[in-house]
Amino acid sequence: MTVGSARVEGRKIGYVQRSTERWQDGKCVGIDTVYLDAAGKAISRRVVKNGRSPLLPDEVFDDLRHGYHTESHMLSDGRVEVRHRSATGEDMERKVLQPTMVPVNAAGVVEAIRAHWGRLVAGGRVDMALIVPQRLDWYQFRLRKTGAGKRGELETTTFVLEPANALLRAVAGELRFELDNASGGLVRYRGQVDVKDLDGDNLQVDVSWRDQLPGARPAASTPSMVAGPKAEPAPNPAP
């Protein structure tokens, strides 16, 4: 089990997330996460299951207070089905998307970083279609490296996921992911999440993990991420 503490404005704890990962043959095939408020009450849940693409696993999120619901999964023809309900009592909306770029959902971003590690650490960028179920749409986002550092004894690299469109960047902001170079585990995340405050607005958080890291590969079976995948294509520098 991994435990992350999410801090909000004023550095107070917004929630604690507890995740149970299911592994098979060295791969994570599912993650069940519960989000707890300061009193220890479950306020949200996310269920992720291995799907047709590691970058777009089946993902379902439920807010247990407001009834907010999102889900996304890849269909057999490569299109992406999304569903969204804004609150309890509202209709469930559904749409099938056909992105013109490789699709990635929220649950697949860290896997996308690992898949393109060599290109990213060399200074290149990776463009993708980020699936946004609450908008029933997808948007062109880009991944790039922003720096390297240390978190305790861990050597880490930080990446940013941001809209490719400058106007959308100014509105939507960016998401930052700090990963352990050795295991590929997530050490810290900063940005917006699906978890909402009491008014039903999405939280901006700073989440960190100290002990067991989400998605960390077993040391005995996984080489260091520093060098990146051996089959990584040549870097594609951002303009």
Rosetta blueprint (number, residue, H / E / L):
1 M L
2 T E
3 V E
4 G E
5 S E
6 A E
7 R E
8 V L
9 E H
10 G H
11 R H
12 K L
13 I E
14 G E
15 Y E
16 V E
17 Q E
18 R E
19 S E
20 T E
21 E E
22 R E
23 W E
24 Q E
25 D L
26 G L
27 K E
28 C E
29 V E
30 G E
31 I E
32 D E
33 T E
34 V E
35 Y E
36 L E
37 D L
38 A L
39 A L
40 G L
41 K L
42 A E
43 I E
44 S E
45 R E
46 R E
47 V E
48 V E
49 K E
50 N E
51 G E
52 R E
53 S E
54 P L
55 L L
56 L E
57 P E
58 D E
59 E E
60 V E
61 F E
62 D E
63 D E
64 L L
65 R L
66 H L
67 G L
68 Y L
69 H E
70 T E
71 E E
72 S E
73 H E
74 M E
75 L L
76 S L
77 D L
78 G L
79 R L
80 V E
81 E E
82 V E
83 R E
84 H E
85 R E
86 S L
87 A L
88 T L
89 G L
90 E L
91 D L
92 M L
93 E E
94 R E
95 K E
96 V E
97 L E
98 Q L
99 P L
100 T L
101 M L
102 V L
103 P E
104 V E
105 N L
106 A H
107 A H
108 G H
109 V H
110 V H
111 E H
112 A H
113 I H
114 R H
115 A H
116 H L
117 W H
118 G H
119 R H
120 L H
121 V H
122 A L
123 G L
124 G E
125 R E
126 V E
127 D E
128 M E
129 A E
130 L E
131 I E
132 V E
133 P H
134 Q H
135 R H
136 L L
137 D E
138 W E
139 Y E
140 Q E
141 F E
142 R E
143 L E
144 R E
145 K E
146 T E
147 G E
148 A E
149 G E
150 K E
151 R E
152 G L
153 E L
154 L E
155 E E
156 T E
157 T E
158 T E
159 F E
160 V E
161 L E
162 E E
163 P E
164 A L
165 N L
166 A H
167 L H
168 L H
169 R H
170 A H
171 V H
172 A H
173 G L
174 E L
175 L E
176 R E
177 F E
178 E E
179 L E
180 D E
181 N L
182 A L
183 S L
184 G L
185 G L
186 L E
187 V E
188 R E
189 Y E
190 R E
191 G E
192 Q E
193 V E
194 D E
195 V E
196 K E
197 D L
198 L L
199 D L
200 G L
201 D L
202 N E
203 L E
204 Q E
205 V E
206 D E
207 V E
208 S E
209 W L
210 R L
211 D L
212 Q L
213 L L
214 P L
215 G L
216 A L
217 R L
218 P L
219 A L
220 A L
221 S L
222 T L
223 P L
224 S L
225 M L
226 V L
227 A L
228 G L
229 P L
230 K L
231 A L
232 E L
233 P L
234 A L
235 P L
236 N L
237 P E
238 A L
239 P L
